[in-house]
Amino acid sequence: MKIRALNDRLMLTEKGFLDVDGLRGRQWFKHLVFGPPRDQESKLDFFPGIADSMSEMFKMSEKERLAAIQHELWRVARAIQRAASALRGDLA
């Protein structure tokens, strides 16, 4: 039963990194930590939402860019908090 409980917590941890809204402009990608970058020249394959916001920096004003990056950071922080709660067993 302990192994089953640990496995359940690990599955909930992984699900904690999924976001129902998905990535901006690519809603079918739900994982906030791992995913393909929008910019094919980018070598980043982690935190795709943050990487996308940073690569679009020339298309937005400074205020819009900072707001977009801040929003993506908030989404990732929230996902990490969900994953940590799952590991502690708070969500089981």
Secondary structure, DSSP 8 states (H G I E B T S, - for coil): -HHHHHHHHHHHHHHHTB-TT-BTTBTT--BSSB---SSTT----BSHHHHHHHHTTTSS-HHHHHHHHHHHHHHHHHHHHHHHHHHHTTT-
